[in-house]
Amino acid sequence: MDNNLNGYFVTFEIYKDGNQVNSLLVPISLIHDEFQNWKFPGSTLEVRVKDHTGNFRISSKILDPR
């Protein structure tokens, strides 16, 4: 079995007004739950989820009304 666990975690970056306020390392299985903890109706935060290579997986900007 491989000991490299990087593929099983993602990084959550939390932004408010364009400034990063928090960063979390989260197991892939908890992406949905952790996303809802930070981004909910009325929240002014932006949540960016990146994989272990630094590529975007999702950004909460897609949920913001125009």
Short mmCIF file of the C-alpha atoms (twelve columns), coordinates in Angstrom:
data_MODEL
# 
_entry.id   MODEL 
# 
loop_
_atom_site.group_PDB 
_atom_site.id 
_atom_site.type_symbol 
_atom_site.label_atom_id 
_atom_site.label_alt_id 
_atom_site.label_comp_id 
_atom_site.label_asym_id 
_atom_site.label_seq_id 
_atom_site.Cartn_x 
_atom_site.Cartn_y 
_atom_site.Cartn_z 
_atom_site.pdbx_PDB_model_num 
ATOM 1  C CA . MET A 1  0.000   0.000  0.000   1 
ATOM 2  C CA . ASP A 2  1.198   3.483  -0.872  1 
ATOM 3  C CA . ASN A 3  1.990   5.855  2.008   1 
ATOM 4  C CA . ASN A 4  1.342   9.018  -0.043  1 
ATOM 5  C CA . LEU A 5  -1.980  10.359 1.262   1 
ATOM 6  C CA . ASN A 6  -1.941  13.656 -0.686  1 
ATOM 7  C CA . GLY A 7  -4.629  12.425 -3.087  1 
ATOM 8  C CA . TYR A 8  -7.085  11.913 -0.229  1 
ATOM 9  C CA . PHE A 9  -7.144  15.512 1.033   1 
ATOM 10 C CA . VAL A 10 -8.065  18.933 -0.329  1 
ATOM 11 C CA . THR A 11 -7.296  22.432 0.899   1 
ATOM 12 C CA . PHE A 12 -10.127 24.806 1.753   1 
ATOM 13 C CA . GLU A 13 -9.218  28.474 1.467   1 
ATOM 14 C CA . ILE A 14 -11.691 30.909 3.021   1 
ATOM 15 C CA . TYR A 15 -11.742 34.520 1.793   1 
ATOM 16 C CA . LYS A 16 -13.595 37.588 3.009   1 
ATOM 17 C CA . ASP A 17 -13.466 40.762 0.924   1 
ATOM 18 C CA . GLY A 18 -10.623 39.306 -1.137  1 
ATOM 19 C CA . ASN A 19 -8.423  38.533 1.886   1 
ATOM 20 C CA . GLN A 20 -7.708  34.977 2.995   1 
ATOM 21 C CA . VAL A 21 -8.957  34.466 6.558   1 
ATOM 22 C CA . ASN A 22 -8.545  30.696 6.983   1 
ATOM 23 C CA . SER A 23 -7.082  27.600 5.373   1 
ATOM 24 C CA . LEU A 24 -8.014  23.997 6.195   1 
ATOM 25 C CA . LEU A 25 -6.837  20.559 5.121   1 
ATOM 26 C CA . VAL A 26 -9.938  18.356 4.733   1 
ATOM 27 C CA . PRO A 27 -10.448 14.717 3.686   1 
ATOM 28 C CA . ILE A 28 -12.120 14.405 0.284   1 
ATOM 29 C CA . SER A 29 -15.033 12.546 1.860   1 
ATOM 30 C CA . LEU A 30 -15.941 15.682 3.866   1 
ATOM 31 C CA . ILE A 31 -15.889 18.257 1.047   1 
ATOM 32 C CA . HIS A 32 -19.667 18.640 0.994   1 
ATOM 33 C CA . ASP A 33 -20.053 19.007 4.763   1 
ATOM 34 C CA . GLU A 34 -17.180 21.453 5.174   1 
ATOM 35 C CA . PHE A 35 -18.316 23.496 2.168   1 
ATOM 36 C CA . GLN A 36 -21.728 23.950 3.797   1 
ATOM 37 C CA . ASN A 37 -20.103 24.971 7.090   1 
ATOM 38 C CA . TRP A 38 -18.501 27.973 5.390   1 
ATOM 39 C CA . LYS A 39 -20.816 28.833 2.494   1 
ATOM 40 C CA . PHE A 40 -24.506 29.156 3.227   1 
ATOM 41 C CA . PRO A 41 -27.272 31.556 2.104   1 
ATOM 42 C CA . GLY A 42 -26.349 35.073 3.162   1 
ATOM 43 C CA . SER A 43 -22.674 34.266 3.788   1 
ATOM 44 C CA . THR A 44 -20.225 36.884 2.513   1 
ATOM 45 C CA . LEU A 45 -17.357 34.402 2.455   1 
ATOM 46 C CA . GLU A 46 -15.806 32.896 -0.650  1 
ATOM 47 C CA . VAL A 47 -14.680 29.279 -0.388  1 
ATOM 48 C CA . ARG A 48 -12.066 27.842 -2.735  1 
ATOM 49 C CA . VAL A 49 -11.319 24.137 -2.764  1 
ATOM 50 C CA . LYS A 50 -7.975  23.040 -4.218  1 
ATOM 51 C CA . ASP A 51 -6.577  19.553 -4.701  1 
ATOM 52 C CA . HIS A 52 -3.111  18.478 -3.573  1 
ATOM 53 C CA . THR A 53 -1.523  19.816 -6.769  1 
ATOM 54 C CA . GLY A 54 -2.945  23.312 -6.218  1 
ATOM 55 C CA . ASN A 55 -5.563  23.076 -8.986  1 
ATOM 56 C CA . PHE A 56 -9.031  24.450 -8.305  1 
ATOM 57 C CA . ARG A 57 -11.734 21.875 -7.768  1 
ATOM 58 C CA . ILE A 58 -14.514 24.370 -7.001  1 
ATOM 59 C CA . SER A 59 -15.090 27.963 -5.952  1 
ATOM 60 C CA . SER A 60 -18.194 29.220 -4.196  1 
ATOM 61 C CA . LYS A 61 -18.382 32.153 -6.627  1 
ATOM 62 C CA . ILE A 62 -20.529 29.937 -8.832  1 
ATOM 63 C CA . LEU A 63 -23.231 30.108 -6.147  1 
ATOM 64 C CA . ASP A 64 -23.257 33.901 -5.764  1 
ATOM 65 C CA . PRO A 65 -26.177 35.708 -7.441  1 
ATOM 66 C CA . ARG A 66 -25.245 38.269 -10.053 1 
# 
